[in-house]
Amino acid sequence: MEAALQGIKVVDFSQWLPGQYCGMVLADFGADVIKVEGVKGDPNRAFAPQLAPGMSSWNLALNRNKKGITVNIKTEEGQKILKKLLQQADVFIEGFRPGYLESKGLGYEAMHALNPRLVYCSITGFGQESKFKQQPAHDLNIIGLSGMNFLNDSGNVAISEVQVSAIGSSLNAVAAISMALLSRERSGKGQRIDISLYNTALSMQIVSLASILGCRVTGDTPFGRCAHYYDVYRTKDGKYISVGTIEPKFWKRFCEIAGLPELQDRQYDFAHEREIAEIIREKVKTKTRDEWIALADEGSFCVTPVCSPDEVLDNEMTKESGMLSVKQEDMGSVTYLNPAIKMSDTPSGIRFRGPKVGEHNREVLLQLGYTEEEIKKFREDGII
């Protein structure tokens, strides 16, 4: 069965999560992805846990289905190697600070002149044109700057296990690349894609920010991201339940099982919001999380457990999802998280593990027309 992106050649020259996840999605759906690293490999190879030297769980998860080469672009010959790759590529993914690749003769304008059909995708903190473009920023910085982890109306903040702006930017990049490839079918030309983590974080808050902007016009008070009927409550055993009872019928059912009939008609009593929330908090503390879930008919009306990541990996819902698969690799058993996108005619698949540092140097360079003697010299000179 043909994959959706079969025949599309991608050069993934990203060192961190946003670009690597984007390249992974493209590879999972059949694109021929070559992962380019510096001669010492990407930094995430050294992260814990490691299933083999230089093969961290992070690296294996994000670089499956990719072939890997090393190139020192600080050398003239290394720049030539990358240009040869890009001359044959459909897509280039990079995450360096704006201006760095231009300084090496590998910027968009130069590569567009070399290969007008190339889709050149840059993923950075603040974009190519921002006055803040040279400012370093990881996901935690971005979600703080964008207001994303200002989680509730009392100002409590949290650090999510999910790198939201990074993954969001990855998915924006996948969508943009797909649209650019479709556009190329009509125009014959590639184009520049500029993905900003900060802009992504803002765009993901469309509902709350739109509400604030609208209230600046009308004078209303913005609807909060939580309310007494839409919040997380701590249980007797120190765990939590999510009460997402937006619909009146679900709110009334929650009041019934909680033994709070006096609150059934006060769902929208925002004048006494804190008082009602405190009543619910005290009531929820009287039972364990699992006792509440049993009363809630296993979440049939939007009262559900807040699960730990360990619980999620082992629960029935995840087992039924088809999201986990186990493969025997040369370093042992590896459990992969499968793509969430399901397609009937052009499905995804995990074909092979992420590459070791420079594992495919010889194979790729021979395909580019280099000789065995040249490849040997490249190794000796630290070019690959």
N, C-alpha and C positions, 0 to 999 in steps of 0.2 A: 504494500500500500504506500503510495507516494505521500511524503510529509508536506506540510503547508509551505515551508520555506526551502524545500529541496532545491539545490542549485544556486542558492544565494550564498555568496562568500563574504564573511565578516571578519574584520581584524579588530580584536578586543584588546586595546592598549590601556586598560583601566586598572588601577591598583586597589580600589576600594569597593565597598558594597554596591553603590548605585550603578556603576558601569558593569561590574561583574554579574550582578543579578540580571541586568538587561541582556547581556551576552548569553547568559544561561537560558533565559526564556527563548531567545532566538535559536539557540542550539537544540533545545528540547523539541522544537518544532521543525527540525531538520536542516537548519542552516549549517554550512560548513564554517565553523568558527575557529580561528587561529588565535590563541591567547599569547600575547606578547608581554614578556617581563624583562626587567633588567637582569644582568648576568647573575645576580644573587637571588633572584626570585622576588615575588611580591611580599610585602611585610606580613600579610596574614598567614603565610606559611608557618610562621614561628608561633602562632597563637596556640593555646591549649584548649582542648586536648588534641594530642597528635596520635594518629593511628599508625604512622610511620614517620621517620625523620623527614621534616619538611612537608608533611602531608597532614595538615590540621583538618579537623572536622569542618571548619569554616571554608577552607580551600577546596576540599572535596565536594562540599555542598554546592558551591557557586561555580565551579569550573568543570563540572561533568560535561561530557559530550564535546569538549573542546580539545584541540591539539595545541601543544605548547612549545614555544620557542623563546630563546633569550636573545636580546639585542641591546648593545650599548650604543644608544643614540647620541652619546657625547662624542662619538668618533664619526669621522666622515664616512667610513665604510658601513658603519651601523645605520647611518641615515640612508645610505643607498639601499641597504637591504629592506628597510621599512618602506621606502618609496617603491621598490619593486613589488612588494606585497600589495601596496595600495593601488598600484597601477592595474592590478588584476581584480581588486575587491569591489564589492557592491556597497559595503557599509564599513565605516570606521567609527569605533567608540573610544572616546578618550575622556579623562577626568583631570587633566593637569590644570594648573592655574592659567588663566588667560595670558597669552603672550609667550608661554614657555615653548610650545611646539613651533611657533613662528620663529623663535630665535634659533631653532635647529633646522629651519627650512622645511618644516612639516606642517605649517599652518593651512587653514582652509583654502585661501586663495591659491597657494602654490600647488596644493593637491588637486584642487578643482581644475587648474590648468593642465595638470598631469593626467587626470582622469575625470572628465566632465560628468560622467555618470555616477560618480561616487557620492553616497549619502554620508555626510560628515557630522557625527553627533557628539557634541561636547556636553558633559554633565558636571557642573560646578556649583559652588555654594551660592553665588549671587549673579551668575550669568556673565556674558562677554562684555556688556556695555555698562554695567553698574559701576558707580564710583567706589563701591566696596569690593570690587572684583578680586583684589589681591588679598583680601582678609581671609585667613584660614577659618574654617568652621566645620565641625562635625554635626551629626544629627542632633545631639543634645543642645548645642548652641543654637541651631536653626529653630528647633521647636520652641525654645525659650524666647528667641527674638521675635518669632511670628505669633506668640501668644498661645501656641497650641497646647503647652503643658500647664497653662493656667486653668486647671481642670474643672473647678467648680466655683460657684458664686461666692463662696467664703474665702476664695483665694488660695486654697490648698493646691500644692503642685505635686507632681509625681514623675518618676522616671520610668518610662514604659520599656518592657522587654523588646518591643518592636521599634526598629529605627524607622519611624513613620515617614519622615521627609525623604529619607534615602530610598526606601522601597517605593514610595509614591513617585519619586523622580524616575526610578527604573521603569515603572509601568508607563509613565508619561513618555519616556524615551522609546519603549517598545511600540506604543501607539504612533508616535511621531515617525519612527523609522518605517513602520508599515504604510503610513499615509504617504511618506516621501517616495517609497518604492512604487506605490500605486500611481502617484503623480508622474514618476519617471516613465511609466508605461505609455503615458500620453505625450509627455514633452521630450523624452529622451535625455533629460538632464537630471543630475543629482542636485542636492542643495545642502545648506548649512542648517543644523538643528541646534538650538541653544536651550538647554534644560537647566533651570536654576532650582536648587533645593528650597531656597527661600520662597520663590514664587509658587512652587508646588505646595509648600506648607500653607501659604495663604489660600490657594485655590481649594484645598481640602476642607477649609473652614467656610465654605460658601454660604451655608445656611446661617451660621451664627453671625458672620460678618455682614451678610445682607440684612439680617434683623437689626443689627446695631446701626447700620447706615440708614435704614428705613426709619428707625425711631428718632434719629437726628432730625428727620424731616417732620415727623408727626408729633414728636414730644412724648410718645409712649415709652414705657420701660421695657427694655429688651427681654425677651423670653430667655430664661436661663437654660444652661445645659443640663441642669438637674432640677427636680421638684420632688415633693414628698411622695408622689406616685411614680417617679422615674429617678431612682437613686440606688445606691448600694448600701446595704445595712450589715452590721457585724452581728454574728450569731453567738449563742451561748458558748460554743467551743472555740471561739476566736477566729472562725472562718467567716465567709460573707455570702450573702445572696444578692442577686440583682432583681430589683422590682421595677420592671418596665411596663407598667400597666397604663398605657396611654389611653386605650379605649375604655369608656365608662363601664362596659360589661366586665372587663378584666379587673378594673379597680374595685368594683363591687364584690367580685368573687374573692379578691385578696382580702378585703375587709371581713368577709364571712369567715374565711379560714383562720384569720388572725384574731377573730373574736373582737373586732372593732366596728360593730354595726353603726355606732354613732358617727363614724367618719364617711359612711357611704355617700352622703350627699354633700361632702365637703371637698370633693376632688379638686375643684377650682377655687378654693378659698385661700387665695394667695395672701390675703391680709393677715392670716394667721399661719403662714407657711412654717415658720420655725416651731411654733407650738405643736402643729400636727406632725411634723417630722420627728420631734422629740418623743411624742407618744408612740410613733411607730418604732423608733430606735429602742425604746424600753421594752416594747412588746416582743420585738425580734430577738432580743437578748435572752428570752425565756426558753428558747428551744435551740437545738443544734442545727447546723446547716442541713444535714440529711433529713432531720425531722420536718423541717419546713418544706423541703423539696418533695417529700412523700405526701404532705398535705396538699401541695400545689399540683398534684397529679403529674409529676415529672416535667413541670414547665409548660403544661398545656395552656396556661393563660399568662405566660410571660413572667413567671417567677422562677428563676433559674440559679444554679450555683455559680459562684465565681471560682473557677478551677485553677489550680496551679499548673504550670507547664508540664510537670511530671504526670499529674492526673490526666491532662489532655492527651498525652501520648498513649496512655493505657486505657482510656475510656471507650465505651462501645460506639459512641458517635464517631470518633476518629477511626476506629477499626472498620466501621461501615462506610466511611468516606472514600476509601480507596486511595488516600493521600500518602500512605506509607508503603514503601517497597524495599525489600532486602536483596542485596546482590553480593555474591562472593567475589571479592577483588583479590589482587595478589598480596594485599596486606591484611586480608581477613574479611570478615563480614562487615558490610557497610549498609546502614539503613538510610534511605533517601526520602526526602519529602517531594512527592510528585507535583507536577504542575497542576494548578487549580482549574485551568481552562480545559474544557472537554469539547472535542470536535468530532463529529460523526465520521467524516470522510478523510480527514487529514490529521490524525491524532498525534500527540506528542509521544516521546519515549526516552528512556535513559539507556543509551547504547553503550557508553564506556565511561570509566572514571576520569576524574580530573588529571591532568598531566603532571609528571614530576618536572622539576626545573630543567628546562631545555630538552625534554624527552624527545621532541620531534624536530630538533634542529636539523639533523642530517636529512630527514625525509622532505621537509619543507624547502630547504635550501637547494637540494637536488632538483626539486620541481621548478624552482626559480631559475635554474640553469647554471648554478655554481658547480664546480668540480669537487671531487673528494679532497684534492690538494688544497683548494681554496678554503674549504670548510675546516680542514685541519689547521691551516694558518690562522683562520679567524679565532679558533679556540686558543691557540698559543698567544695571540695578541690581545685577548680579552674582549674581542668584538662580539662574541656570542657566549 
